[in-house]
Amino acid sequence: MVALTVPERINADNATAMLASLTEALAGAGTATEPPTLDLAPLAVFDSSALSLLLQLERSLQAVAASGEPGGTSPPLVLLNPPAKLQELAELYGVAGLLFGAPAKGEAPQAE
């Protein structure tokens, strides 16, 4: 599995440019057997724009897949090595399950 990496900083100043760059890079990165993968280990400075970027990346990948064929979908974006503070921020905004799958350690699943 080949993972693209993010820069050390994602915030309101560079999120739009990063979204365009990562969307383009990830569009061809996944296959039917290997999903597109993004390594978040370098991420050290971020704000809620990083969460927005990750959610938009997932939407963009699904839109590209759907435009290719009727009913087409892309495998979900895999996020490796998310920093603990990013996970905490995602939990605060209620999007941890969308980005990281199962609830974070110590978090009870929410009833639907």
C-alpha positions as CSV (number, residue, x, y, z in Angstrom):
1,M,0.0,0.0,0.0
2,V,1.4,3.4,-1.0
3,A,0.2,6.3,1.2
4,L,0.4,9.9,0.3
5,T,1.5,12.1,3.2
6,V,0.2,15.4,4.3
7,P,2.4,18.4,5.2
8,E,3.1,19.5,8.8
9,R,0.6,22.3,8.6
10,I,-3.0,22.3,7.4
11,N,-5.1,25.4,8.4
12,A,-7.3,28.0,6.9
13,D,-4.3,29.6,5.1
14,N,-3.5,26.5,3.0
15,A,-6.5,24.2,3.2
16,T,-7.9,25.2,-0.2
17,A,-4.6,24.6,-2.0
18,M,-4.0,21.4,-0.1
19,L,-7.5,20.1,-1.1
20,A,-6.8,20.7,-4.8
21,S,-3.4,19.0,-4.6
22,L,-4.5,16.0,-2.5
23,T,-7.7,15.5,-4.5
24,E,-5.7,15.3,-7.7
25,A,-3.1,13.0,-6.2
26,L,-5.6,10.7,-4.6
27,A,-7.9,10.4,-7.6
28,G,-5.7,7.8,-9.2
29,A,-4.2,6.4,-6.0
30,G,-6.8,3.8,-5.1
31,T,-7.7,0.6,-6.8
32,A,-10.6,-1.9,-6.3
33,T,-8.4,-3.9,-3.9
34,E,-6.4,-1.0,-2.3
35,P,-8.2,2.1,-1.2
36,P,-6.6,5.6,-1.5
37,T,-4.5,6.1,1.6
38,L,-3.3,9.3,3.3
39,D,-0.7,9.3,6.1
40,L,-1.4,12.0,8.7
41,A,1.7,11.4,10.7
42,P,3.5,14.6,9.7
43,L,0.5,16.8,10.7
44,A,1.5,18.8,13.7
45,V,-0.2,22.2,13.2
46,F,-3.8,22.3,12.2
47,D,-7.3,23.7,12.9
48,S,-10.8,22.6,12.0
49,S,-9.9,23.3,8.3
50,A,-8.0,20.0,8.4
51,L,-11.2,18.1,9.3
52,S,-13.1,20.0,6.6
53,L,-10.3,19.1,4.1
54,L,-10.5,15.4,5.0
55,L,-14.3,15.2,4.7
56,Q,-14.2,17.0,1.4
57,L,-11.5,14.6,0.1
58,E,-13.8,11.7,0.8
59,R,-16.7,13.4,-1.0
60,S,-14.5,14.3,-3.9
61,L,-13.2,10.8,-4.3
62,Q,-16.8,9.5,-4.2
63,A,-17.9,12.1,-6.8
64,V,-15.1,11.2,-9.2
65,A,-15.9,7.5,-8.9
66,A,-19.6,8.1,-9.4
67,S,-19.0,10.2,-12.5
68,G,-17.0,7.3,-14.1
69,E,-19.9,4.9,-14.1
70,P,-23.5,4.7,-13.0
71,G,-23.6,3.6,-9.3
72,G,-19.8,3.7,-9.2
73,T,-18.2,4.2,-5.8
74,S,-14.6,4.5,-4.6
75,P,-13.3,2.6,-1.6
76,P,-13.3,4.8,1.5
77,L,-10.3,7.0,2.1
78,V,-7.9,5.3,4.6
79,L,-6.4,7.7,7.1
80,L,-3.2,6.4,8.7
81,N,-1.5,7.7,11.9
82,P,-4.0,10.5,12.8
83,P,-2.6,12.7,15.6
84,A,-4.4,12.3,18.9
85,K,-5.3,16.0,18.9
86,L,-6.9,15.7,15.5
87,Q,-9.0,12.7,16.7
88,E,-10.1,14.8,19.7
89,L,-11.1,17.7,17.5
90,A,-13.0,15.3,15.2
91,E,-14.8,13.9,18.3
92,L,-15.6,17.5,19.4
93,Y,-17.2,18.2,16.0
94,G,-18.9,14.8,15.9
95,V,-17.1,13.6,12.8
96,A,-14.7,11.1,14.2
97,G,-16.8,8.1,13.1
98,L,-16.9,9.5,9.5
99,L,-13.2,10.0,9.3
100,F,-11.7,7.3,11.5
101,G,-14.4,4.6,11.5
102,A,-15.0,3.0,14.8
103,P,-15.2,5.3,17.9
104,A,-11.9,6.4,19.4
105,K,-10.6,4.5,22.4
106,G,-12.8,5.2,25.4
107,E,-15.7,6.6,23.3
108,A,-18.9,4.6,23.5
109,P,-20.7,4.0,20.2
110,Q,-23.7,6.3,19.8
111,A,-27.2,4.8,19.4
112,E,-29.0,5.7,16.3
